[in-house]
């Protein structure tokens, strides 16, 4: 695999890169294209405990790549060996050191190629950056479009068969009329009460592809809605040629730590399902005992467009799901504009009270 990231064009000798617009490997010089293998027969689950020790492993340097480590946000980004220095695509920090990892990494079994081309991503970025009156006016000029980077982000997916025994009390609301004293007078009011019913049961559920973000560069919880909206049934076999022309982050969250996160996600979903079966308008004293077995995992990389920029020495991020186009991000606020708006509202309220006083 040592020549995969230097895959030459058979027509002109140029370099073949994956084109999100064409969905092909394409040469930017002569227009030559090659189809992408869309098979997914290698995107299979691996037994969690055994695979951690026996999984196929790879070194980024064998793919002709270095791993650049950001001392600011902790991201580990793969880039070509010819890259000496670069700005971190996640936090816009220039505190990047070349770090050739000495330890091996679990090889991805699947990849989801970019489906949103850069031109479309730039359009989404422009539309987003220009929205919002409460943000600084000069923000549009500060967030340079050159900072929009297409990056493959590492993820784990986990499967597990679960069986839960649950018990609790379901509360059912009912209402009674009671006489109460209000301002010295007795009045009839409708009072809500709760009738409690003890219930128990069992729940069997198979979790398929619980998705866990293995990136520290995009670890912000605000982005989870965007980073969990992929159509995972479109993941294909990992092919290093598909990251030609793109950046790729190496996972920071190890597989065991990833499963701990998935375990909490599964427990939360199990609790929701048990509450649904418990029924009632409310509940209390819900106890759940769950056994999980047949745990398996996959390591896949998924596409994200990222814009990182700084404003007043603080880093902000904007992300686009590289498959679905779903967007989200962070922006600084202009406290001058917010203050002006608050004073305007206060003046309007004062004027209303003044007019009402004159009318009376």
JOKA-V609019 format. One line per field, one symbol per residue. psi: psi as a letter, one per 30 degrees, with the letter a starting at -180 (. if undefined). burial: # if it has 24 or more other C-alpha atoms within 12 Angstrom, else .. A space follows every 10 residues. Layout:
psi = ???
burial = ???
This chain:
psi = gfgeghjlkf efgakklkje efhlkkkfef gklklkjglg ffilkkkeee feffkkllke ffgglljkkk fefgkjkkll ffkeklkkfe ggkgikkkjj kfllkkkkfl kjlkfjleee eeeeeeeeff kjfglkegee feikffgjkk kkkklkkklk kkkkkllakk kkklkkklkl kjhfkklkkj kklkkkkkll alkkkkkkhj kkkgkfehfk fffeeegggl jffgklkkjf ffgkgllkkk kfjleeeeee eeeeeeeeee eeeeeeeeal flllhkkkkk kklhkllljl klkkkkkklk khgkkllkkk jfefgkllak klkjfeeeee eeeeeeeeee eeeeeeeee.
burial = ...#####.. ....###### ...####... .##..#.... ..####.#.. .#......## ########## ..######## .....##### ###..##### ....###### ########.# ##.##..##. .....#..#. ..#.#.#### ########## ########## #......... .......... ........## #.#.#.#### ########## ..##.##### .#..###### ########## ######.##. ###..##..# #..##.###. ..#..#.#.# .#..###### ########## #...###### ########## ##........ .......... ..........
